[in-house]
């Protein structure tokens, strides 16, 4: 089913952005209350000219499908719109994403669980078509004519790398390469170009990682930092970078400024020591990696987030197994913190996916929480590939990653002016 968004939306209140996104009231993964400060963040807002005409003057319909850069995986909840003005590029360093601000007169749509959308332009002529999901954005100039027309897949696929001249942007991403979870392989299977990923790696355990993580300017020069499973949180005489105060300060300020931090299994101490209180790990709280399990376990997956579940179902992935778990989340807690503006806020981690081990009660396996203007994500299982194709758990984690890259002020990434 194609979701149609009329150019003159009737969303009178900012809090109704989600309800206007689809007939079921869900426009993106994980509904959330945008809050009283929605749309007021302090970075370039992506505002653009309205480009409309008189109410009701729809000149046609443009239909398309938003996909990952590889052209095959559908992307749900992407915003697609037309504008007369090319959006300004994102800053080349961490920033507080203020969402896409549009007027009610702007033709826009949100892709459904199959990636499909229908756009209703209100005038003919050359305009910019913008396709965006979080920090992934493709901008192309098109010539709109009267009538209905399909949009070429090359116009609606998310870009594989940043090419500002062409109108393509992806987040500035760094993978602090561990020893066990090669998340970069999963990202490449999604279609992200190798040149879009900075890989921090060296033959000596922790040397290159420490050099990067202790350098505030380098950390702040990224939008997403990955800390996949490795040996950087081991007890003495081994390497434990998670106890370094400068690394803790750098990661904390990076996230609060708008960065996204993605951590998997054995590296959980980077979260436990830098952002204490949100997550409890079985066996954690003692020596470094005291919650690390030495023998991996598999768990029957349960997708807790309704939006993620619908997206997985659209790909015929209703049931699957979480392979290679090396930690267990014991509990989640509500933490009193502040939002991007410094106002008090209580945050409870969101559960995206849970896993049940050997018939035991299910435990959270993929969770995220907001801190300041940014987000922290954790997975108890590896992202790394087990085949040449994207496995179900890779798709789930990458779906969560895309969703978590959307601004905090609106669950859809869109704010109606």
Secondary structure as the mmCIF struct_conf table of DSSP 4:
data_model
#
loop_
_struct_conf.conf_type_id
_struct_conf.id
_struct_conf.beg_label_comp_id
_struct_conf.beg_label_asym_id
_struct_conf.beg_label_seq_id
_struct_conf.end_label_comp_id
_struct_conf.end_label_asym_id
_struct_conf.end_label_seq_id
STRN STRN1 UNK A 4 UNK A 5
BEND BEND1 UNK A 7 UNK A 8
BEND BEND2 UNK A 13 UNK A 13
HELX_RH_3T_P HELX_RH_3T_P1 UNK A 14 UNK A 16
TURN_TY1_P TURN_TY1_P1 UNK A 17 UNK A 21
TURN_TY1_P TURN_TY1_P2 UNK A 23 UNK A 24
BEND BEND3 UNK A 25 UNK A 25
BEND BEND4 UNK A 28 UNK A 30
TURN_TY1_P TURN_TY1_P3 UNK A 36 UNK A 39
BEND BEND5 UNK A 42 UNK A 43
BEND BEND6 UNK A 54 UNK A 54
TURN_TY1_P TURN_TY1_P4 UNK A 55 UNK A 56
STRN STRN2 UNK A 60 UNK A 65
STRN STRN3 UNK A 67 UNK A 67
TURN_TY1_P TURN_TY1_P5 UNK A 69 UNK A 70
BEND BEND7 UNK A 71 UNK A 71
BEND BEND8 UNK A 73 UNK A 73
STRN STRN4 UNK A 74 UNK A 74
TURN_TY1_P TURN_TY1_P6 UNK A 76 UNK A 77
STRN STRN5 UNK A 79 UNK A 83
BEND BEND9 UNK A 84 UNK A 85
HELX_LH_PP_P HELX_LH_PP_P1 UNK A 86 UNK A 91
BEND BEND10 UNK A 92 UNK A 93
STRN STRN6 UNK A 100 UNK A 102
TURN_TY1_P TURN_TY1_P7 UNK A 104 UNK A 105
BEND BEND11 UNK A 106 UNK A 106
STRN STRN7 UNK A 108 UNK A 110
TURN_TY1_P TURN_TY1_P8 UNK A 113 UNK A 114
BEND BEND12 UNK A 115 UNK A 115
STRN STRN8 UNK A 116 UNK A 119
BEND BEND13 UNK A 122 UNK A 123
STRN STRN9 UNK A 125 UNK A 133
TURN_TY1_P TURN_TY1_P9 UNK A 134 UNK A 135
STRN STRN10 UNK A 136 UNK A 144
BEND BEND14 UNK A 146 UNK A 146
STRN STRN11 UNK A 147 UNK A 150
HELX_LH_PP_P HELX_LH_PP_P2 UNK A 151 UNK A 152
HELX_RH_AL_P HELX_RH_AL_P1 UNK A 153 UNK A 156
STRN STRN12 UNK A 157 UNK A 157
HELX_LH_PP_P HELX_LH_PP_P3 UNK A 158 UNK A 159
BEND BEND15 UNK A 160 UNK A 161
STRN STRN13 UNK A 163 UNK A 163
TURN_TY1_P TURN_TY1_P10 UNK A 164 UNK A 167
STRN STRN14 UNK A 168 UNK A 169
STRN STRN15 UNK A 173 UNK A 176
BEND BEND16 UNK A 179 UNK A 180
HELX_RH_AL_P HELX_RH_AL_P2 UNK A 183 UNK A 189
TURN_TY1_P TURN_TY1_P11 UNK A 190 UNK A 191
HELX_RH_3T_P HELX_RH_3T_P2 UNK A 194 UNK A 196
STRN STRN16 UNK A 197 UNK A 200
BEND BEND17 UNK A 203 UNK A 204
TURN_TY1_P TURN_TY1_P12 UNK A 205 UNK A 206
HELX_RH_AL_P HELX_RH_AL_P3 UNK A 207 UNK A 213
TURN_TY1_P TURN_TY1_P13 UNK A 214 UNK A 214
HELX_RH_AL_P HELX_RH_AL_P4 UNK A 216 UNK A 220
TURN_TY1_P TURN_TY1_P14 UNK A 221 UNK A 221
BEND BEND18 UNK A 223 UNK A 223
STRN STRN17 UNK A 224 UNK A 227
BEND BEND19 UNK A 229 UNK A 229
BEND BEND20 UNK A 231 UNK A 232
STRN STRN18 UNK A 233 UNK A 233
HELX_LH_PP_P HELX_LH_PP_P4 UNK A 234 UNK A 235
TURN_TY1_P TURN_TY1_P15 UNK A 236 UNK A 237
BEND BEND21 UNK A 238 UNK A 238
STRN STRN19 UNK A 240 UNK A 240
HELX_RH_3T_P HELX_RH_3T_P3 UNK A 241 UNK A 243
HELX_RH_AL_P HELX_RH_AL_P5 UNK A 245 UNK A 256
TURN_TY1_P TURN_TY1_P16 UNK A 257 UNK A 258
STRN STRN20 UNK A 260 UNK A 264
HELX_RH_3T_P HELX_RH_3T_P4 UNK A 265 UNK A 268
HELX_RH_AL_P HELX_RH_AL_P6 UNK A 269 UNK A 274
BEND BEND22 UNK A 275 UNK A 275
TURN_TY1_P TURN_TY1_P17 UNK A 276 UNK A 277
BEND BEND23 UNK A 278 UNK A 278
STRN STRN21 UNK A 279 UNK A 281
TURN_TY1_P TURN_TY1_P18 UNK A 282 UNK A 283
BEND BEND24 UNK A 285 UNK A 287
TURN_TY1_P TURN_TY1_P19 UNK A 288 UNK A 291
BEND BEND25 UNK A 294 UNK A 295
STRN STRN22 UNK A 297 UNK A 303
BEND BEND26 UNK A 305 UNK A 305
HELX_RH_AL_P HELX_RH_AL_P7 UNK A 306 UNK A 314
TURN_TY1_P TURN_TY1_P20 UNK A 315 UNK A 316
BEND BEND27 UNK A 318 UNK A 319
STRN STRN23 UNK A 321 UNK A 325
STRN STRN24 UNK A 329 UNK A 332
STRN STRN25 UNK A 334 UNK A 338
STRN STRN26 UNK A 339 UNK A 339
TURN_TY1_P TURN_TY1_P21 UNK A 340 UNK A 341
BEND BEND28 UNK A 342 UNK A 342
STRN STRN27 UNK A 344 UNK A 348
HELX_LH_PP_P HELX_LH_PP_P5 UNK A 349 UNK A 349
STRN STRN28 UNK A 350 UNK A 356
BEND BEND29 UNK A 357 UNK A 357
TURN_TY1_P TURN_TY1_P22 UNK A 358 UNK A 359
HELX_LH_PP_P HELX_LH_PP_P6 UNK A 360 UNK A 362
STRN STRN29 UNK A 363 UNK A 371
STRN STRN30 UNK A 372 UNK A 372
TURN_TY1_P TURN_TY1_P23 UNK A 373 UNK A 373
STRN STRN31 UNK A 374 UNK A 379
BEND BEND30 UNK A 380 UNK A 380
STRN STRN32 UNK A 381 UNK A 381
BEND BEND31 UNK A 386 UNK A 389
HELX_LH_PP_P HELX_LH_PP_P7 UNK A 390 UNK A 391
HELX_RH_AL_P HELX_RH_AL_P8 UNK A 392 UNK A 404
TURN_TY1_P TURN_TY1_P24 UNK A 405 UNK A 405
BEND BEND32 UNK A 406 UNK A 406
BEND BEND33 UNK A 408 UNK A 409
TURN_TY1_P TURN_TY1_P25 UNK A 411 UNK A 412
BEND BEND34 UNK A 413 UNK A 413
STRN STRN33 UNK A 414 UNK A 416
#
